[in-house]
Amino acid sequence: MVTAIIGRDHFRTELTTFGKTVIADEPEELGGTNDGPAPGEFLLISLASCTAITLRMYADRKQWDVSKIKVEVASEKTDGTTFFKREITLEGSLQDDQRQRLLQIANACPVHKVLTNPIEINTVLI
């Protein structure tokens, strides 16, 4: 579970999960203090980090020579549809078939699966 608490500071929000705290905020040009990523950026952060971690776990399990994994994620909205662009850079000695397998694994990371399947949000006011 994640808890978000915002006071009167525009728009600095403290996010807590399992004893860890991070700050979400908006850029100064939108009235925030730019103390942390904007809420939408956390979605990109989730996809990028999940992809990198999933690829690292798989490469390590297979004992493949992957010295560095870089994942960049951007998004844009067009005609009501959000498009994610994910670019993965793999450093190390990999064969083409290994690289293709890692692409398949990237598309199977848990956050990717959540984002590409139906999502429901049930909200209650307490």
C-alpha positions in Angstrom: 0.0 0.0 0.0 1.1 3.5 -0.7 0.0 6.5 1.3 0.0 10.0 -0.1 -0.2 13.0 2.2 -0.4 16.6 1.1 -0.7 19.6 3.3 -1.0 23.2 2.2 2.2 23.2 0.3 1.5 23.4 -3.5 1.9 20.6 -4.6 4.5 18.8 -2.5 3.2 15.3 -1.6 4.8 12.8 0.8 4.5 9.3 -0.4 5.1 6.4 2.0 5.3 2.7 1.4 6.8 0.0 3.5 8.8 2.4 5.6 10.2 4.3 2.6 9.3 7.9 1.8 9.6 9.8 -1.5 8.3 13.2 -2.6 6.0 13.9 -5.5 5.6 17.4 -6.7 4.9 19.6 -9.7 7.4 21.8 -11.6 7.7 25.4 -10.5 6.0 26.6 -13.8 2.9 24.6 -12.7 2.9 26.1 -9.2 4.9 23.4 -7.4 8.3 23.5 -5.8 9.9 20.8 -8.0 11.0 18.8 -5.0 10.3 15.5 -6.7 8.9 13.8 -9.8 5.4 14.8 -11.0 2.8 12.1 -10.4 2.8 11.1 -14.1 6.5 10.6 -14.0 6.2 8.0 -11.3 4.3 5.9 -13.9 7.3 6.2 -16.3 9.7 5.5 -13.4 7.7 2.3 -12.5 7.9 0.9 -16.1 11.5 1.8 -16.5 12.7 0.4 -13.2 10.6 -2.8 -13.4 11.9 -3.4 -16.9 15.5 -2.9 -15.8 15.1 -5.1 -12.7 13.3 -7.9 -14.7 16.0 -7.9 -17.4 18.8 -8.0 -14.8 17.2 -10.9 -12.9 16.7 -12.9 -16.2 20.2 -12.1 -17.5 21.8 -13.1 -14.2 19.8 -16.3 -14.0 20.9 -17.2 -17.5 24.5 -16.1 -16.7 24.5 -13.9 -19.8 27.2 -11.3 -20.2 25.1 -8.1 -19.6 27.3 -5.4 -17.9 24.7 -2.6 -18.1 21.0 -2.2 -18.8 19.6 1.2 -19.6 15.9 1.8 -20.0 14.4 5.1 -21.1 10.6 5.6 -21.1 8.6 8.5 -22.4 5.0 9.0 -23.1 2.7 11.2 -25.1 -1.0 11.4 -25.5 -2.6 11.6 -28.9 -6.4 11.5 -29.6 -7.1 10.3 -26.1 -4.6 7.4 -26.3 -1.5 7.3 -24.3 1.6 6.0 -26.1 4.6 4.8 -24.2 8.0 4.7 -25.9 10.5 2.4 -24.1 14.1 2.2 -25.4 16.4 -0.5 -23.9 20.1 -0.4 -24.3 22.0 -3.6 -23.4 25.8 -3.6 -22.9 27.7 -6.8 -23.0 28.4 -9.8 -25.2 25.0 -11.0 -26.4 24.0 -13.0 -29.4 21.0 -11.8 -31.5 18.8 -14.6 -30.2 19.6 -13.5 -26.6 18.8 -9.9 -27.4 15.4 -11.0 -28.8 14.7 -13.1 -25.7 15.5 -10.1 -23.5 13.0 -8.0 -25.5 10.4 -10.7 -24.8 11.3 -10.6 -21.1 11.0 -6.8 -21.1 7.4 -7.1 -22.4 6.6 -9.6 -19.6 7.7 -7.4 -16.7 5.0 -7.0 -14.1 4.4 -3.3 -14.6 4.2 -3.8 -18.4 1.6 -6.5 -17.8 -0.5 -4.2 -15.6 -0.4 -1.4 -18.2 -1.3 -3.6 -21.1 -4.3 -5.3 -19.5 -7.7 -3.9 -18.4 -7.4 -1.7 -15.3 -10.2 -0.9 -12.8 -9.9 1.7 -10.0 -12.4 1.5 -7.2 -12.4 4.6 -5.1 -14.2 5.1 -1.8 -14.4 8.3 0.3 -13.7 7.8 4.0 
